[in-house]
Amino acid sequence: MTGPVVIDVLGLRCPIPVQHTRLALRDLSAGGVIHLLGDALDTLHDIPALLDRLGLPPAEITKMDKGWLFVINKPGGDP
């Protein structure tokens, strides 16, 4: 099993974090995980909205010193 895909969008503003996340999700295998590192306040709304539109489960969001960590799971992998 491989580790999570890490996307660092610290310092980047809308729409870049959403675009990077959408592209990573498209290429992510079922059961894969993305760790998105962002600090733009808009990401707190935009990333959950993107996941909702795509029918994916909500991200786990953790506050960090310089932003947030979004843990995004793409369902469908082996249990």
C-alpha positions, 0 to 999 in steps of 0.5 A: 500500500502506498502513502497519501498523495500530498498536495501543498497549496500553502500560499495559493489562493482560489481557484488553485487549491480546488483545481489541484485537488480535483486533478489529484482526485481524478488520478487517485485510485479507489481507496486512496488518500490525499493530504491537502495542505492549505492556508487560504481561508476560502479552502475551508468552504471550497474543498468541502463544497467540491467533495460534496459536489463529487459525492465524496465523503467530507474531509477530515480538517485539522488546524495547523500552525500555518493553515489546515490539513485536509485528509481526503479519502476516495472510497472504494478500496479493499476493506 
